[in-house]
Amino acid sequence: MNTVSFTLNGELTELEIYPDESLLDTLRERCGIISTKNGCSPQGQCGCCLVLVDGKPRTSCATATEKIAGRDIITLEGLSGDERRLLSEAFVAAAGLQCGFCIPGFALRTKALLEKNPMPSRPEIAKAIDAHLCRCTGYKKIIDAVELVSKARLGEITLQPGTDGHVGQSLARFQGLATVLGDRPYVDDLKADGMLHGAVVLSAYARAKVVKIDTSKAEALAGVVKVATYQDVPGERWYGLIYADWEGYIAEGEETRCVGDVIASVAAVDLQTARLAASLVEVEYEVLEPTLDPAESIKADARQVNPKKPNRLSTTAFTRGDVDKALASSAHTVTGTWQTQRIEHLFLEPESSLAVPRGTGLHLYSQGQGVFDDRRQVASFLGLQPEEIFVELVANGG
C-alpha cells in the first residue's frame, strides 16, 4: 500500500492506496463519492467518471491515484449549492436525461466549459461533449441543457422545470434533480454495513475442458472471506430464463461454452482484494476447438454445444400467398446471403447486484428487468424457497 494526499472538494485528504489503483476506485470505494460513475473502466472512453483535476476535466478511471498527489480534485459533490441547482434544473428543464447514468459527467463537463466560455455556440458545446457517450437521451437535449445553464448563469432566463404536467408542458423527470448530480444511487452505488465485494473468475477459452480448479492461493490472501466454486452450490447449479440450460459455475470435468462462463467467485473485504484474489485462482484447461459458425452448428453432423439441448433451438416456417407463382412471374429475382455489422448497445452501468441477509433468505437489489425471474433463479441456485428471496428493482442506467 502507498500513501497519497490530495485536496478533494476543498478538503485535504490522505489515503492508503494500492500501487495501481485508479482515481475512480479511490473516490468511490474510499471517499464515498458516487457522482463519478463506472461506465467503461479503465478505458476512459465514456466520460461517466469525469472529475476536475486542477480545474481541467479528466476521466478518473484512466487516471492513477498516485499520479494526482498534491493536486486539487473537484467532483459534483464539491460544487456550490447555486452551481448544483443551476446544473440540475437546466438538465431537467431541457429533458436532458433519461436513465441519467451518464449525465453527471456531462454536468461537470458543462461547468468546465462555461468557466472557459460563458456563451458557447451549439457547435462548441457539441465539440466539448464529444468525449462523452449517452445511450438513451440523445445529444440534442443535452446541448439544449448546456445552453440553458449558460443563459441562466448570465441571468437571461429563470429555470422552471415542469411540475404539474398539464397539456402542453413537459413533466419534470422523477428524481431528475438528484439524478443529474449523481445523488440518486444505482445498484453499484449502494452500500450496506459489513458489505463484502465480489469478483468472478471467467473462462479463458471459448471451449475447454476444466481439468482442475485450485483456489488455495486466493483463499490464503488476507482479506478474502470465501472463494466459491461449483462444489459450494447448495441448490440447482443449472439455471436460465426459459430453460435451465446454463451452469452458474463450470465444474471440473465439464466444458466451457464461452469466455464468459464463471469458474469461481471471490468475496473479500474490498474490491481490490477480491479482484486480486480472483487473479490467483489457478485453472487447468484442456483447450478444445470451439464451434463458432451458426450455419455449421446446425448441420446434421455438428457436435452438440450445450449438453442440455440441441443446437437448433426451433424451426419456424411461414407462407404468405403463392411463393412459387410470385417468383415465376417476377421480372427479376435475386438470391444471396447478406451480412450486417455487429452493434454495440452501449449500456454503461456495470451489471451489479447487492444481496443483504434477511431472515433465512436474502433481500436482493437488482437492476434486472424481471424481478420474479431473478427471485426464481436465485432461490433455485441457493436451495431456498422463492418466498425467502425478496428482489427489489433499482432504477437502472442505460
GIHU-V45856 format. One record per helix or strand of 2 or more residues. SS is the DSSP state (H for helix, E for strand). FROM is the first residue (numbers start at 0). TO is the last residue. If there is no record, write none. Layout:
SS_FROM_TO / SS_FROM_TO
//
This chain:
E_1_7 / E_10_16 / H_22_29 / E_49_52 / E_55_58 / H_59_61 / H_64_67 / E_71_73 / H_75_77 / H_80_92 / H_102_115 / H_121_130 / H_138_152 / H_175_179 / H_186_188 / E_196_201 / E_207_213 / H_215_219 / E_223_227 / H_229_231 / E_237_238 / E_245_246 / E_261_267 / H_270_279 / E_281_286 / H_293_296 / H_322_327 / E_352_357 / E_360_365 / H_370_381 / H_385_387 / E_388_392
//
